[in-house]
């Protein structure tokens, strides 16, 4: 609910890092977590958008910070986590949402392009978790949510690096859940379908389609539309909240039924 302070809400008093927080799912998640009482540290490359996020939340009386970060770079991720913990004293929640998309098959994808997608989408999850897990352990446990995609299960032509990165996120999340269960750190992945974001519009246009088409036969989109970022954020809130205390190692689908049909 809008206007809540850090003293109330479903994640009251928790400290959360959200990557990809300048737009789309990441921004909606940062806003919702703050409204539900979390002390939010947003991370992203575009400082002006991060500053606008903090300004919006401050205007609602909510506590947030933004740290400009390229999450594919170890030094910057180390600084992100160090500064977040230094500012708020501990860390409880990590949401890895930073991502990039690329239309390339294996044959026409250059090594630099491949590395850019894998580093942004997958390596960033490793880097953030590598730095964050000791702090989550020190706090007595916590929750990590890694945003994946339906492309981990059913994909389309010429998105090799993207599909590979999103499939790996599911496997990595499952593996981390096993490794850190004794530390009371829950780790889940979120399988999202089409979402109404600037990135999704850009790539639909590259295919000569609208987002409503999304590269899929419209009869296969059970709800017949793309999700709003706030709908995905609501699922993330549940998964990182105490309400999901028995959920770990799971790929949770919020895809409007996209993968439910043969």
Phi and psi in degrees as GROMACS dihedral restraints (atoms count N, CA, C in turn):
[ dihedral_restraints ]
;  ai    aj    ak    al  type     phi  dphi    fc
    3     4     5     6     1   -63.9    20    10
    4     5     6     7     1   141.7    20    10
    6     7     8     9     1    94.1    20    10
    7     8     9    10     1    -1.2    20    10
    9    10    11    12     1   -72.4    20    10
   10    11    12    13     1   154.6    20    10
   12    13    14    15     1  -105.7    20    10
   13    14    15    16     1   177.6    20    10
   15    16    17    18     1   -66.0    20    10
   16    17    18    19     1    -6.9    20    10
   18    19    20    21     1   -89.6    20    10
   19    20    21    22     1    -6.1    20    10
   21    22    23    24     1  -142.5    20    10
   22    23    24    25     1   166.5    20    10
   24    25    26    27     1   111.8    20    10
   25    26    27    28     1   172.7    20    10
   27    28    29    30     1   -73.5    20    10
   28    29    30    31     1   -18.3    20    10
   30    31    32    33     1  -128.1    20    10
   31    32    33    34     1    40.1    20    10
   33    34    35    36     1   -58.3    20    10
   34    35    36    37     1   129.2    20    10
   36    37    38    39     1    78.2    20    10
   37    38    39    40     1    -5.1    20    10
   39    40    41    42     1   -76.2    20    10
   40    41    42    43     1   147.5    20    10
   42    43    44    45     1  -103.6    20    10
   43    44    45    46     1   127.1    20    10
   45    46    47    48     1  -126.9    20    10
   46    47    48    49     1   133.9    20    10
   48    49    50    51     1  -100.9    20    10
   49    50    51    52     1   130.5    20    10
   51    52    53    54     1  -125.4    20    10
   52    53    54    55     1   117.4    20    10
   54    55    56    57     1   -89.7    20    10
   55    56    57    58     1   159.2    20    10
   57    58    59    60     1    66.1    20    10
   58    59    60    61     1    31.4    20    10
   60    61    62    63     1   -82.8    20    10
   61    62    63    64     1     0.0    20    10
   63    64    65    66     1   -86.6    20    10
   64    65    66    67     1   -11.3    20    10
   66    67    68    69     1  -160.5    20    10
   67    68    69    70     1   168.8    20    10
   69    70    71    72     1    56.6    20    10
   70    71    72    73     1  -137.4    20    10
   72    73    74    75     1   -60.6    20    10
   73    74    75    76     1   -42.8    20    10
   75    76    77    78     1   -61.0    20    10
   76    77    78    79     1   -43.7    20    10
   78    79    80    81     1   -66.4    20    10
   79    80    81    82     1   -44.9    20    10
   81    82    83    84     1   -61.4    20    10
   82    83    84    85     1   -36.1    20    10
   84    85    86    87     1   -69.0    20    10
   85    86    87    88     1   -44.0    20    10
   87    88    89    90     1   -59.2    20    10
   88    89    90    91     1   -43.2    20    10
   90    91    92    93     1   -63.8    20    10
   91    92    93    94     1   -46.6    20    10
   93    94    95    96     1   -66.8    20    10
   94    95    96    97     1   -42.6    20    10
   96    97    98    99     1   -61.7    20    10
   97    98    99   100     1   -41.1    20    10
   99   100   101   102     1   -63.9    20    10
  100   101   102   103     1   -42.0    20    10
  102   103   104   105     1   -66.7    20    10
  103   104   105   106     1   -22.4    20    10
  105   106   107   108     1   -97.7    20    10
  106   107   108   109     1    17.8    20    10
  108   109   110   111     1   102.5    20    10
  109   110   111   112     1    -3.2    20    10
  111   112   113   114     1   -77.7    20    10
  112   113   114   115     1   152.6    20    10
  114   115   116   117     1   -92.9    20    10
  115   116   117   118     1   108.3    20    10
  117   118   119   120     1  -101.6    20    10
  118   119   120   121     1   133.7    20    10
  120   121   122   123     1  -114.7    20    10
  121   122   123   124     1   109.9    20    10
  123   124   125   126     1   -88.0    20    10
  124   125   126   127     1   146.4    20    10
  126   127   128   129     1  -130.0    20    10
  127   128   129   130     1   141.2    20    10
  129   130   131   132     1  -177.3    20    10
  130   131   132   133     1   173.8    20    10
  132   133   134   135     1   -87.4    20    10
  133   134   135   136     1   -25.5    20    10
  135   136   137   138     1  -100.1    20    10
  136   137   138   139     1   102.2    20    10
  138   139   140   141     1   -61.3    20    10
  139   140   141   142     1   -39.4    20    10
  141   142   143   144     1   -64.1    20    10
  142   143   144   145     1   -34.8    20    10
  144   145   146   147     1   -74.7    20    10
  145   146   147   148     1   -36.0    20    10
  147   148   149   150     1   -65.4    20    10
  148   149   150   151     1   -41.6    20    10
  150   151   152   153     1   -63.6    20    10
  151   152   153   154     1   -37.1    20    10
  153   154   155   156     1   -65.4    20    10
  154   155   156   157     1   -36.8    20    10
  156   157   158   159     1   -62.3    20    10
  157   158   159   160     1   -49.0    20    10
  159   160   161   162     1   -61.5    20    10
  160   161   162   163     1   -40.9    20    10
  162   163   164   165     1   -63.0    20    10
  163   164   165   166     1   -42.5    20    10
  165   166   167   168     1   -60.6    20    10
  166   167   168   169     1   -47.7    20    10
  168   169   170   171     1   -67.9    20    10
  169   170   171   172     1   -37.9    20    10
  171   172   173   174     1   -61.7    20    10
  172   173   174   175     1   -36.0    20    10
  174   175   176   177     1   -65.1    20    10
  175   176   177   178     1   -21.6    20    10
  177   178   179   180     1   -94.0    20    10
  178   179   180   181     1     4.2    20    10
  180   181   182   183     1    78.7    20    10
  181   182   183   184     1    23.6    20    10
  183   184   185   186     1  -108.5    20    10
  184   185   186   187     1   156.1    20    10
  186   187   188   189     1  -101.0    20    10
  187   188   189   190     1   123.3    20    10
  189   190   191   192     1  -155.4    20    10
  190   191   192   193     1   159.9    20    10
  192   193   194   195     1  -139.5    20    10
  193   194   195   196     1   159.2    20    10
  195   196   197   198     1  -130.1    20    10
  196   197   198   199     1   133.8    20    10
  198   199   200   201     1  -123.5    20    10
  199   200   201   202     1   113.0    20    10
  201   202   203   204     1   -61.7    20    10
  202   203   204   205     1   123.6    20    10
  204   205   206   207     1  -148.4    20    10
  205   206   207   208     1   133.0    20    10
  207   208   209   210     1   -95.0    20    10
  208   209   210   211     1   102.8    20    10
  210   211   212   213     1   -73.8    20    10
  211   212   213   214     1    -0.8    20    10
  213   214   215   216     1   -86.8    20    10
  214   215   216   217     1    -3.7    20    10
  216   217   218   219     1  -112.2    20    10
  217   218   219   220     1   121.0    20    10
  219   220   221   222     1   -55.0    20    10
  220   221   222   223     1   -48.3    20    10
  222   223   224   225     1   -58.9    20    10
  223   224   225   226     1   -40.3    20    10
  225   226   227   228     1   -71.0    20    10
  226   227   228   229     1   -36.0    20    10
  228   229   230   231     1   -68.7    20    10
  229   230   231   232     1   -40.4    20    10
  231   232   233   234     1   -56.8    20    10
  232   233   234   235     1   -43.1    20    10
  234   235   236   237     1   -66.2    20    10
  235   236   237   238     1   -41.4    20    10
  237   238   239   240     1   -56.4    20    10
  238   239   240   241     1   -53.2    20    10
  240   241   242   243     1   -68.4    20    10
  241   242   243   244     1   -42.5    20    10
  243   244   245   246     1   -59.9    20    10
  244   245   246   247     1   -45.1    20    10
  246   247   248   249     1   -70.3    20    10
  247   248   249   250     1   -35.9    20    10
  249   250   251   252     1   -63.7    20    10
  250   251   252   253     1   -46.7    20    10
  252   253   254   255     1   -69.1    20    10
  253   254   255   256     1   -37.2    20    10
  255   256   257   258     1   -63.0    20    10
  256   257   258   259     1   -34.4    20    10
  258   259   260   261     1   -76.8    20    10
  259   260   261   262     1   -42.6    20    10
  261   262   263   264     1  -113.5    20    10
  262   263   264   265     1    -4.8    20    10
  264   265   266   267     1    93.2    20    10
  265   266   267   268     1   -21.6    20    10
  267   268   269   270     1  -161.7    20    10
  268   269   270   271     1  -178.6    20    10
  270   271   272   273     1  -144.7    20    10
  271   272   273   274     1   133.9    20    10
  273   274   275   276     1  -123.7    20    10
  274   275   276   277     1   -29.9    20    10
  276   277   278   279     1  -135.9    20    10
  277   278   279   280     1   137.6    20    10
  279   280   281   282     1  -130.0    20    10
  280   281   282   283     1   127.4    20    10
  282   283   284   285     1  -119.3    20    10
  283   284   285   286     1   113.5    20    10
  285   286   287   288     1   -96.2    20    10
  286   287   288   289     1   104.5    20    10
  288   289   290   291     1  -121.9    20    10
  289   290   291   292     1    -8.9    20    10
  291   292   293   294     1   -58.8    20    10
  292   293   294   295     1   135.0    20    10
  294   295   296   297     1  -160.8    20    10
  295   296   297   298     1   156.6    20    10
  297   298   299   300     1  -137.5    20    10
  298   299   300   301     1   156.0    20    10
  300   301   302   303     1  -121.5    20    10
  301   302   303   304     1   146.9    20    10
  303   304   305   306     1  -149.2    20    10
  304   305   306   307     1   129.8    20    10
  306   307   308   309     1   -87.7    20    10
  307   308   309   310     1    96.9    20    10
  309   310   311   312     1  -154.1    20    10
  310   311   312   313     1   138.7    20    10
  312   313   314   315     1   -85.5    20    10
  313   314   315   316     1   174.2    20    10
  315   316   317   318     1   -59.1    20    10
  316   317   318   319     1   -41.0    20    10
  318   319   320   321     1   -68.7    20    10
  319   320   321   322     1   -36.1    20    10
  321   322   323   324     1  -103.6    20    10
  322   323   324   325     1    10.5    20    10
  324   325   326   327     1   -93.9    20    10
  325   326   327   328     1   120.5    20    10
  327   328   329   330     1   -73.6    20    10
  328   329   330   331     1   162.7    20    10
  330   331   332   333     1   -62.3    20    10
  331   332   333   334     1   -38.4    20    10
  333   334   335   336     1   -64.6    20    10
  334   335   336   337     1   -40.7    20    10
  336   337   338   339     1   -64.8    20    10
  337   338   339   340     1   -44.6    20    10
  339   340   341   342     1   -57.4    20    10
  340   341   342   343     1   -48.8    20    10
  342   343   344   345     1   -62.1    20    10
  343   344   345   346     1   -39.0    20    10
  345   346   347   348     1   -61.9    20    10
  346   347   348   349     1   -43.7    20    10
  348   349   350   351     1   -69.8    20    10
  349   350   351   352     1   -48.4    20    10
  351   352   353   354     1   -63.8    20    10
  352   353   354   355     1   -41.2    20    10
  354   355   356   357     1   -66.5    20    10
  355   356   357   358     1   -40.7    20    10
  357   358   359   360     1   -71.9    20    10
  358   359   360   361     1   -43.2    20    10
  360   361   362   363     1   -86.7    20    10
  361   362   363   364     1   -38.5    20    10
  363   364   365   366     1  -111.8    20    10
  364   365   366   367     1   -52.0    20    10
  366   367   368   369     1   -58.2    20    10
  367   368   369   370     1   -34.9    20    10
  369   370   371   372     1   -60.8    20    10
  370   371   372   373     1   -36.2    20    10
  372   373   374   375     1   -63.6    20    10
  373   374   375   376     1   -45.5    20    10
  375   376   377   378     1   -59.5    20    10
  376   377   378   379     1   -49.0    20    10
  378   379   380   381     1   -62.9    20    10
  379   380   381   382     1   -46.8    20    10
  381   382   383   384     1   -64.4    20    10
  382   383   384   385     1   -45.1    20    10
  384   385   386   387     1   -67.1    20    10
  385   386   387   388     1   -38.3    20    10
  387   388   389   390     1   -56.0    20    10
  388   389   390   391     1   -42.0    20    10
  390   391   392   393     1   -81.7    20    10
  391   392   393   394     1   -32.0    20    10
  393   394   395   396     1   -83.0    20    10
  394   395   396   397     1   -33.9    20    10
  396   397   398   399     1   -58.0    20    10
  397   398   399   400     1   -42.9    20    10
  399   400   401   402     1   -58.3    20    10
  400   401   402   403     1   -33.9    20    10
  402   403   404   405     1   -75.4    20    10
  403   404   405   406     1   -36.7    20    10
  405   406   407   408     1   -63.4    20    10
  406   407   408   409     1   -42.7    20    10
  408   409   410   411     1   -61.0    20    10
  409   410   411   412     1   -44.0    20    10
  411   412   413   414     1   -64.1    20    10
  412   413   414   415     1   -28.0    20    10
  414   415   416   417     1   -82.0    20    10
  415   416   417   418     1    -1.0    20    10
  417   418   419   420     1    91.3    20    10
  418   419   420   421     1    11.7    20    10
  420   421   422   423     1   125.5    20    10
  421   422   423   424     1   177.7    20    10
  423   424   425   426     1   174.3    20    10
  424   425   426   427     1  -164.0    20    10
  426   427   428   429     1  -137.5    20    10
  427   428   429   430     1   136.6    20    10
  429   430   431   432     1  -119.4    20    10
  430   431   432   433     1   130.8    20    10
  432   433   434   435     1  -125.4    20    10
  433   434   435   436     1   120.5    20    10
  435   436   437   438     1  -109.6    20    10
  436   437   438   439     1   122.2    20    10
  438   439   440   441     1   -82.3    20    10
  439   440   441   442     1   118.1    20    10
  441   442   443   444     1  -108.6    20    10
  442   443   444   445     1  -151.2    20    10
  444   445   446   447     1  -158.9    20    10
  445   446   447   448     1   160.0    20    10
  447   448   449   450     1   -58.2    20    10
  448   449   450   451     1   -21.5    20    10
  450   451   452   453     1   -64.7    20    10
  451   452   453   454     1   -12.7    20    10
  453   454   455   456     1   -70.2    20    10
  454   455   456   457     1   -20.0    20    10
  456   457   458   459     1  -119.7    20    10
  457   458   459   460     1   -40.7    20    10
  459   460   461   462     1  -144.6    20    10
  460   461   462   463     1   120.3    20    10
  462   463   464   465     1  -119.8    20    10
  463   464   465   466     1  -164.2    20    10
  465   466   467   468     1  -135.4    20    10
  466   467   468   469     1   177.4    20    10
  468   469   470   471     1   -69.0    20    10
  469   470   471   472     1   142.7    20    10
  471   472   473   474     1    64.6    20    10
  472   473   474   475     1    43.2    20    10
  474   475   476   477     1  -133.2    20    10
  475   476   477   478     1    48.1    20    10
  477   478   479   480     1   -58.9    20    10
  478   479   480   481     1   -53.7    20    10
  480   481   482   483     1   -67.2    20    10
  481   482   483   484     1   -40.4    20    10
  483   484   485   486     1   -62.7    20    10
  484   485   486   487     1   -49.3    20    10
  486   487   488   489     1   -62.4    20    10
  487   488   489   490     1   -40.7    20    10
  489   490   491   492     1   -62.5    20    10
  490   491   492   493     1   -43.0    20    10
  492   493   494   495     1   -66.0    20    10
  493   494   495   496     1   -39.5    20    10
  495   496   497   498     1   -74.1    20    10
  496   497   498   499     1   -34.3    20    10
  498   499   500   501     1   -65.0    20    10
  499   500   501   502     1   -40.3    20    10
  501   502   503   504     1   -66.3    20    10
  502   503   504   505     1   -33.5    20    10
  504   505   506   507     1   -61.1    20    10
  505   506   507   508     1   -39.7    20    10
  507   508   509   510     1   -62.4    20    10
  508   509   510   511     1   -47.6    20    10
  510   511   512   513     1   -65.0    20    10
  511   512   513   514     1   -42.5    20    10
  513   514   515   516     1   -64.7    20    10
  514   515   516   517     1   -40.4    20    10
  516   517   518   519     1   -63.1    20    10
  517   518   519   520     1   -43.0    20    10
  519   520   521   522     1   -61.9    20    10
  520   521   522   523     1   -42.9    20    10
  522   523   524   525     1   -66.4    20    10
  523   524   525   526     1   -42.7    20    10
  525   526   527   528     1   -65.2    20    10
  526   527   528   529     1   -34.8    20    10
  528   529   530   531     1   -59.2    20    10
  529   530   531   532     1   -41.2    20    10
  531   532   533   534     1   -68.0    20    10
  532   533   534   535     1   -42.1    20    10
  534   535   536   537     1   -65.6    20    10
  535   536   537   538     1   -32.9    20    10
  537   538   539   540     1  -116.0    20    10
  538   539   540   541     1    14.1    20    10
  540   541   542   543     1   -62.8    20    10
  541   542   543   544     1   -35.6    20    10
  543   544   545   546     1   -68.6    20    10
  544   545   546   547     1   -20.3    20    10
  546   547   548   549     1   -89.2    20    10
  547   548   549   550     1     4.5    20    10
  549   550   551   552     1    61.5    20    10
  550   551   552   553     1    35.1    20    10
  552   553   554   555     1  -105.9    20    10
  553   554   555   556     1   114.9    20    10
  555   556   557   558     1   -89.5    20    10
  556   557   558   559     1   139.8    20    10
  558   559   560   561     1  -134.1    20    10
  559   560   561   562     1   124.0    20    10
  561   562   563   564     1  -134.3    20    10
  562   563   564   565     1   159.7    20    10
  564   565   566   567     1  -115.9    20    10
  565   566   567   568     1   152.7    20    10
  567   568   569   570     1  -116.5    20    10
  568   569   570   571     1   124.2    20    10
  570   571   572   573     1   -98.9    20    10
  571   572   573   574     1   105.3    20    10
  573   574   575   576     1  -105.6    20    10
  574   575   576   577     1   149.8    20    10
  576   577   578   579     1   -97.8    20    10
  577   578   579   580     1  -145.5    20    10
  579   580   581   582     1   -66.0    20    10
  580   581   582   583     1   130.6    20    10
  582   583   584   585     1  -129.1    20    10
  583   584   585   586     1   139.4    20    10
  585   586   587   588     1   -76.3    20    10
  586   587   588   589     1    81.5    20    10
  588   589   590   591     1  -125.9    20    10
  589   590   591   592     1   165.3    20    10
  591   592   593   594     1   -60.7    20    10
  592   593   594   595     1   -39.4    20    10
  594   595   596   597     1   -63.1    20    10
  595   596   597   598     1   -41.2    20    10
  597   598   599   600     1   -66.3    20    10
  598   599   600   601     1   -41.1    20    10
  600   601   602   603     1   -62.2    20    10
  601   602   603   604     1   -42.6    20    10
  603   604   605   606     1   -59.2    20    10
  604   605   606   607     1   -42.6    20    10
  606   607   608   609     1   -82.9    20    10
  607   608   609   610     1   -25.9    20    10
  609   610   611   612     1   -65.5    20    10
  610   611   612   613     1   -41.5    20    10
  612   613   614   615     1   -62.8    20    10
  613   614   615   616     1   -35.0    20    10
  615   616   617   618     1   -64.6    20    10
  616   617   618   619     1   -25.5    20    10
  618   619   620   621     1   -90.1    20    10
  619   620   621   622     1    -0.9    20    10
  621   622   623   624     1    72.9    20    10
  622   623   624   625     1    29.6    20    10
  624   625   626   627     1  -125.7    20    10
  625   626   627   628     1   172.8    20    10
  627   628   629   630     1   -99.5    20    10
  628   629   630   631     1   165.7    20    10
  630   631   632   633     1   -62.3    20    10
  631   632   633   634     1   -29.0    20    10
  633   634   635   636     1   -61.3    20    10
  634   635   636   637     1   -31.5    20    10
  636   637   638   639     1   -78.0    20    10
  637   638   639   640     1   -51.8    20    10
  639   640   641   642     1    62.6    20    10
  640   641   642   643     1    15.0    20    10
  642   643   644   645     1    84.6    20    10
  643   644   645   646     1     1.4    20    10
  645   646   647   648     1  -118.0    20    10
  646   647   648   649     1   151.3    20    10
  648   649   650   651     1   -61.9    20    10
  649   650   651   652     1   129.2    20    10
  651   652   653   654     1   -60.4    20    10
  652   653   654   655     1   -29.5    20    10
  654   655   656   657     1   -66.0    20    10
  655   656   657   658     1   -19.9    20    10
  657   658   659   660     1   -86.0    20    10
  658   659   660   661     1    -7.7    20    10
  660   661   662   663     1   -93.8    20    10
  661   662   663   664     1    97.8    20    10
  663   664   665   666     1   -57.9    20    10
  664   665   666   667     1   -41.0    20    10
  666   667   668   669     1   -88.4    20    10
  667   668   669   670     1    -5.9    20    10
  669   670   671   672     1    71.2    20    10
  670   671   672   673     1    20.2    20    10
  672   673   674   675     1  -160.2    20    10
  673   674   675   676     1   166.5    20    10
  675   676   677   678     1   -81.8    20    10
  676   677   678   679     1   155.0    20    10
  678   679   680   681     1   -76.2    20    10
  679   680   681   682     1   155.5    20    10
  681   682   683   684     1   -86.6    20    10
  682   683   684   685     1   145.8    20    10
  684   685   686   687     1   -53.5    20    10
  685   686   687   688     1   -33.4    20    10
  687   688   689   690     1   -66.1    20    10
  688   689   690   691     1   -28.5    20    10
  690   691   692   693     1   -69.0    20    10
  691   692   693   694     1   -37.3    20    10
  693   694   695   696     1   -70.8    20    10
  694   695   696   697     1   -41.6    20    10
  696   697   698   699     1   -58.7    20    10
  697   698   699   700     1   -35.9    20    10
  699   700   701   702     1   -62.2    20    10
  700   701   702   703     1   -38.9    20    10
  702   703   704   705     1   -67.2    20    10
  703   704   705   706     1   -39.7    20    10
  705   706   707   708     1   -63.5    20    10
  706   707   708   709     1   -44.0    20    10
  708   709   710   711     1   -54.1    20    10
  709   710   711   712     1   -47.8    20    10
  711   712   713   714     1   -58.4    20    10
  712   713   714   715     1   -47.2    20    10
  714   715   716   717     1   -68.2    20    10
  715   716   717   718     1   -27.0    20    10
  717   718   719   720     1   -96.6    20    10
  718   719   720   721     1    -1.4    20    10
  720   721   722   723     1   -93.0    20    10
  721   722   723   724     1   164.8    20    10
  723   724   725   726     1   -59.7    20    10
  724   725   726   727     1   -19.6    20    10
  726   727   728   729     1   -64.0    20    10
  727   728   729   730     1   -23.4    20    10
  729   730   731   732     1  -101.9    20    10
  730   731   732   733     1    33.1    20    10
  732   733   734   735     1   -62.0    20    10
  733   734   735   736     1   -18.2    20    10
  735   736   737   738     1  -109.4    20    10
  736   737   738   739     1    16.9    20    10
  738   739   740   741     1  -112.4    20    10
  739   740   741   742     1   114.1    20    10
  741   742   743   744     1  -154.9    20    10
  742   743   744   745     1   152.3    20    10
  744   745   746   747     1    70.9    20    10
  745   746   747   748     1    17.6    20    10
  747   748   749   750     1  -111.6    20    10
  748   749   750   751     1   136.0    20    10
  750   751   752   753     1   -87.2    20    10
  751   752   753   754     1   110.7    20    10
  753   754   755   756     1   -97.8    20    10
  754   755   756   757     1   126.0    20    10
  756   757   758   759     1   -94.2    20    10
  757   758   759   760     1   125.3    20    10
  759   760   761   762     1  -128.8    20    10
  760   761   762   763     1    83.5    20    10
  762   763   764   765     1  -130.7    20    10
  763   764   765   766     1    13.1    20    10
  765   766   767   768     1    64.2    20    10
  766   767   768   769     1    21.4    20    10
  768   769   770   771     1    84.8    20    10
  769   770   771   772     1     9.6    20    10
  771   772   773   774     1   -57.1    20    10
  772   773   774   775     1   -39.4    20    10
  774   775   776   777     1   -93.6    20    10
  775   776   777   778     1     7.6    20    10
  777   778   779   780     1   -84.2    20    10
  778   779   780   781     1   -12.1    20    10
  780   781   782   783     1  -109.7    20    10
  781   782   783   784     1   148.2    20    10
